[in-house]
Each structure stands twice: as C-alpha cells, then as structure tokens.
Amino acid sequence: MAKSSKDYEAFGEELQTLYAARQELQEAEYAGNALRPGYERLSARYEKLLREMNKVLRISDSQSLALLRMESELSVLLDNAMQGFLTVDRTLKVQKPYSAECRRIFGGKIGGASVTELMWPDDPDTRAKVERLMERMLSAQADESEVRYSDGLPNSFQRGGLRIRIDYKRIAMPEGTGDDPRIMLILTDITEQYKSKEQLEFLSTHDPLTGMFNRNYVEKWISDFGPGSPRPVSLIMADMNGLKLVNDVFGHLNGDQLLTRAGGIIRQTFGESAVCARWGGDEFLVLLPGADAEACAERIRRLREAFESADAAPIPISMAIGCATLADPGREEWGPLFQQAEKEMYKTKLLESRAIRKKLIAEITEAMYARGIEDRSHVSRLTALAEGLALRIGISPESPAMSTLALLAGLHDVGNIAIPQEVYRHDGPLAADQWDIVRTHSEIGYRLAFSLGEPALAEAILSVHENWDGSGYPYGLRGEQIPELSRLMAVVDAFDAMTHDRPHRPAMTRESALAEIRLGAGSKFDPRLAEVFAAWMSEPFVET
Amino acid sequence: MVSIRHVYIEGTRSTPEVDFDPELHVLSIRGQSYPENAFAFYEPLLKWLDEYLADLNAESTVEIELQLPYINTTSTKCFLMMLEKLDEAFKQGKQVGVRWLYDEDNESELECAEEFKEDLLLPFRILPKTAE
C-alpha cells in the first residue's frame, strides 16, 4: 500500500501490527472463527486510517513549511522596510513580533514594554493622553469613526537624537484566533528630512552667511509689530565701511569674514531681545523693542566701542550708523521711521567719508610697515626724491598731482598686501606661477586705491612697473601711454633701491646707480625724467 | 423525495465560501479553512453531499471546484472524506470530477493538491488560478 517506505516511516509499528493481523487472517485455524469478519473490517479500516493519517501529515507538513517560509519572507520584508512595525493590544504593551527597525529606534528589545513609556518616557501628560486615545481606538467598533491626529494623537516623538514619525492603524486580528483587536504603529525615521526642513525654515528667515535674521524676517516682524503694539521701539541702520575695498583687494572670502565678524559683534552687543538682521550687502539693521531714543543712543555708543576694540583684520570694522525711534503706540510709522534712520545713516556716511578714507589709508600704510612690505625710511626718501623730481619737471607743489605723488610714494607697492606671505617672502628666483601672482600686485593696488576714492593714484599704481620701451607689466604700456607719475616713481624707486642694501645684494654707489639710470633711459625709464633726475642727483650737495 | 436545498455559506477569515447548488450542479469551496471546530463546519456539508450524490443521475455531470490556499489538519481530514465520497460516486458510474485551482505563488498549494489527488480514480484537474 505504501508509495515508498519513507512515506510511512513514522508508522513502522502500526504497519507491523497491520501485517501481522493480515497474516493471522490468512491462517487456516481462524477460518471459521466468528470474530474473523469483524477483525477483517478492523484491519481494513486500520489500513485506511493509516493511509489517511499519512496523507494528512504530509499535507500538514507541506503547509507548515509554506507558512514558515512566508513568515520568514514577511519578516525579512518588514525588517528591511526601514520602518518600525509594532503592535499593541489592550494592555498597550508591545506585542511580539516587531520589526528590526524598532530595535534600532529604541536601542534594544521592546517586547512587553509599555509603548507610551518607550516613546515619551519623560512626559506623563502625553502618555496619559495617548493611552486614553488608544484605548478608545481599541474599543471602537469597526464602523465607528477612527481616532485621528486631530483628536490629539501625536504624529512624532524624539528619542536618542532621532525624530520618528508615528502612523497608527487599528487592525482586527484574524477570526478564530480569539485575539482582541490591536493597534499597529508604523514608525518612520524622519530625522534627516526634519533637519532639511529646519534648515529650509532657517534659510527662509536668516542670512546664511552671518546667521543673522534676513529682510524677510524683519518684514514679518514689523507687520506683527503694527499699531497698538508696545512702544517705544528703536531702529538702527548701519552701513559697513570699506567692504568693497576688502572684497576688491583681499578677495570676497575676506569680505565675507569681515561681514560675519561684524554681524557677530552686533548680535553680541544687542543681545537676544533685539532683532539683528543683515539688511542688504553691507547694511545691517537692528530693531530694539522697548528702547527709547536715549537707550538707543547708548547702545550705539557701545556698538562703536565694540568695533573699535575688535581686531583690524584686514581692516578695522567701522560703520555709518543712523537711528530712529517710535514712541507712540497708537500710530503706524514704520515707513517714515525707516526713511529717517536711512537718511541719518547716509548723512553720516557722507560726512565721515573723507575722514574714513584718510583713516583707511593710514591703517593700510601701517599694515604695510607691520608686514615689512614697506619701510618708513624708504617711503620718506622716496617722497623727498619724488617731490624734488616733480618740482624739476614743472609739477606745482600745491597741485593735485603733487598730493597724488605723496600718496604714491607710500602706496606704490600697496598691492603686495594681498600677495600671500610665502610668495612675497620667497628667497631666490620665483617660479613662473609665483611671478604671475607677484605681477597681480599692480592691479590689486589699483583696485585698492580706486576703492579708496583715489582714481589718479589708482592709475599711477597700476603703471609703476611699466617700462618706457613696453617691456614692463601688467599691460606692456610704452612711452607716454604710461602716466607721468608712474614714470617718475619708477626712476626714483629704482635709484633708492640700488643705493641701499637689499637682502640679496649690497648697496651700489651713488655714481653706479646713476649710471644704471642713464643706461636704462629709453628702455626702462622715461629718457627725459632719467636725464633730469641724473642731472639733479649729480649736482653738488644733494643728499638722499 | 424531498428536494435538496441550495447551500451557500459566505467566506470568513477562517472558513471558506461554500456554494453547493444542486439545480445547476455547481459545487465550489473557496478560501482558507481553519475553523476552531472544522468537523462541525464540514459535517453538514458531507451529509449534504451524501444526499446529493445519492440523488445524482448518470446523465448529470458535476465538477466540484476547490480553491484552498490554507487548510488546517482537521479540515484536511474532512476534505479527504469529501473526496472519498466523490470517488465512490465516480466508481459507481456517476460523472463526477474535481477541479482544483491553486495559486502559482504558493508552492504548497500545488503539492497539497497532488497529495489529495493521489489514490483517487475520479477525474482530478489541477489548474493554476491564472488559467481560469
């Protein structure tokens, strides 16, 4: 009867019993036995029962295996879904199984733990509220309306630096299992999305460079702070001096750092109660709720002090500041207030501009001395030589050209301030790329002078290294294409350099230097200027 | 003779849908079967089948359709009994057959169907559901 012995291997004893019974039935001595028909029926039914039993077991085994496979596939799916799946019953305790992500979120096994304790360990109020709502979900009939987030179910929680979104779903357990309904919680780690969202929200109200509030935020603040809002409130507008110069000369990275430092000082000075914003490129705005005009003036004074004590890197921080105060709570005066503060700021800027320029030039000159780019005695000698030569070629002492020349003596190599120290201080011959950097100093000097509002000085600085025959830099200008002041400075600078010790060579005699100047006339130098200069220097009693 | 009534039982999570229509000779059982007391569920159906088969004339053709993705052990025993009754009727010359539909994604369904088919003489077609 067996398909194979393996099929019945669990029924070895039963089969032996069956075979034994069948053999006994064959034996002649039982042929007339009254029990025989019953015994035959019994053995036939026993055989059928065995067959059925064997079949049932095989079917059952096959289905168990299929269920097991399905279970393991489901758990692989759930464990790799990057979401936490767990269920709770009426006890609101986590039921087994739950997906692997739950273990990651909660940092360990959670079977049997109170789900609300897991999510809000330090918040008994939220726990109580959620427990109430979950109990309501569990006791509700399927056709009743669902409990929703709007009923107060929190849609997220935080744990161990993670932000987790929660979805709740009431699930009916399979009939016949006798189990009560459960709530399935689907947990999704939204930490990264949340950070991006926070970042977006931050960027919509803040200036990314300085971290200060932006115009958008200020406009909203003002609209919330309309008529009837508490007064006084003061407004400060501040325009930074020299940002263009720093950007042009030292590069935008330095300009950005200057803005960031200035913003930091403003925030530190006015504190958390003020709204400190970057209003535009180099303009800042501060709103001071509760500050009257006097308090505002005092805060501005403190701000100036803070700027003055800050490092001058690369230039000192200074600002033209204007302010205005709203004192009447019943009136909406934001527009005129802004105009007033702005007007005052621009007025200050204009009044201070000359003084600021002068101060900046002095600061830059000092910085050149401090860095060894220029030395005072060289500058004072150059100034004397340049003015002497200028007088001899007919430039009048009170002329604008003479003032420019005085500045040029101090600032002709100002562009070196932005040349990296390692290139500037490089010993021995420069590599081609280092030469390229060094040659940019004329253009940097030009931009710096231009930013300082000295266009004639800028032109002169740009051409100090041009040669009469067109072999100089940066543009290879020749002859009278080169500004006269640049040609003049080239002669006196070369002479002074030759007649003084340099790290790589000793000083030449005055006569040798003048011979070099004459030699360079028409090639390196303007022949007329070279001649006038050499003649002047050859006069008796000329000291340099 | 008392006419045999039409039996229709709606399917639940643990019991299959049963449709035994004696007029149209359409018999079908579709769905999972793991009732708490399987014998209590199937016993009336087995009785119904006894009556129906006894009544079935030689001209009528009936093919019972079975779709059983999962059945528990007691249900398995009940199905063995049911198939035995049909096989007996076939042996008596009645035109009785089985059409077993299985889900191709579930390996065990086909295996079980083949297990059930073994030892039976009546026409027993095992078809993937998609073929329907």
Interface residues (C-beta under 8 A of the other chain):
Chain A: K3 R51 E52 K55 V56 R58 I59 S60 S62 Q63 L65 A66 L67 P174 E175 G176
Chain B: T12 R13 S14 Y34 P35 E36 Y70 I71 T73 T76 K77 L80 N106 E107 S108 E109 E111 C112 E115 F116 E118 D119
